[in-house]
Structures are given as C-alpha cells and as structure tokens.
Amino acid sequence: MLGTRFELDEEKILREGEYDLETIYAKIEELAIKRAGLSKVSKNHYEFRGTKNAQAHLGILVFNCLRKCEWFTRNVKTWYWLDDRYGKDYAEDIIEKSKINNKGVWA
C-alpha cells in the first residue's frame, strides 16, 4: 500500500479567512481521486489501491499537485508518504524532505 496522510491547520485557515476550508477539502479530493487515481480512506488519508505504477499515482498527487499549491503548503501541519513495504507504521515526512530539497511553497 502506498498513500499519503496529512493534517491541515483548520484553525489558521478559518482565522485568516483567505481560503475556504470546504473548498480546500473538495479540491484535495478532486486531485486525489480524479487526477491521481487514489482512493479516500478517511479525512486527510488517501491510498493507491493497485500495484501497477503505484508510486507514479501517489507522486502525481504529492509532487505534481499538492506541493505546488500554495493554499495547501501554507496550511498543512503534517504530511506523510506512507509505504507499507517498510513496515506498517512507516511514514516519511514530505514537508521535511521538500524543505531540504527546496521544493514547494512553504510559510
């Protein structure tokens, strides 16, 4: 299983009022399901249910979509790349890796 799990700073989003929380979640779901072919497991948790090109599907959402969206990166508190090949609880910190490699828009 490959997937991603994140937590948005909902209080910040509501307090600042720059973005609409419902619109953000709807856009994330659209990108994950329609563009990347992932399945929604729960709020803020998406997985790829196949085996063929699984990394590419997850990469589309993470690297080609969300990491390029300022409305996401400026409001995400935690964000992980999940890969059960390395153990049930394996989670790589996407924010940390992106900042190290100077990729994405960060607050």
Backbone hydrogen bonds, N-H to C=O, Kabsch-Sander energy under -0.5 kcal/mol:
donor,donor_aa,acceptor,acceptor_aa,energy
2,L,48,F,-0.7
3,G,82,L,-2.2
4,T,46,Y,-2.8
5,R,80,Y,-1.7
6,F,44,N,-2.1
7,E,78,T,-2.5
9,D,75,N,-3.4
10,E,8,L,-1.7
13,I,9,D,-2.2
14,L,10,E,-2.6
15,R,11,E,-2.7
16,E,12,K,-2.9
17,G,13,I,-1.8
21,L,19,Y,-0.5
24,I,20,D,-2.3
25,Y,21,L,-2.3
26,A,22,E,-2.2
27,K,23,T,-2.4
28,I,24,I,-2.6
29,E,25,Y,-2.3
30,E,26,A,-2.2
31,L,27,K,-2.7
32,A,28,I,-2.8
33,I,29,E,-2.7
34,K,30,E,-1.7
35,R,30,E,-1.2
36,A,31,L,-1.8
37,G,33,I,-0.6
38,L,32,A,-3.0
39,S,47,E,-3.6
41,V,39,S,-0.6
41,V,45,H,-2.7
42,S,45,H,-1.5
45,H,42,S,-2.3
46,Y,4,T,-2.6
47,E,39,S,-2.5
48,F,2,L,-2.9
49,R,47,E,-0.6
54,A,51,T,-1.2
57,H,53,N,-2.1
58,L,54,A,-2.3
59,G,55,Q,-2.7
60,I,56,A,-2.0
61,L,57,H,-1.3
62,V,58,L,-2.7
63,F,59,G,-2.3
64,N,59,G,-1.4
65,C,60,I,-0.9
66,L,61,L,-2.8
67,R,62,V,-2.0
68,K,65,C,-1.2
69,C,66,L,-1.6
70,E,68,K,-0.8
72,F,69,C,-1.2
73,T,69,C,-2.6
74,R,70,E,-2.3
75,N,72,F,-1.6
76,V,72,F,-0.8
77,K,7,E,-3.8
78,T,7,E,-1.3
80,Y,5,R,-3.3
81,W,92,E,-2.6
82,L,3,G,-3.4
82,L,80,Y,-0.6
83,D,90,Y,-0.8
84,D,1,M,-2.0
86,Y,83,D,-1.6
87,G,84,D,-1.3
90,Y,87,G,-1.7
92,E,81,W,-2.6
94,I,79,W,-2.2
94,I,92,E,-0.8
95,I,79,W,-0.8
97,K,93,D,-2.1
98,S,94,I,-2.5
99,K,95,I,-2.5
100,I,96,E,-2.3
101,N,97,K,-1.8
102,N,99,K,-1.2
103,K,98,S,-3.0
105,V,67,R,-0.8
106,W,104,G,-0.5
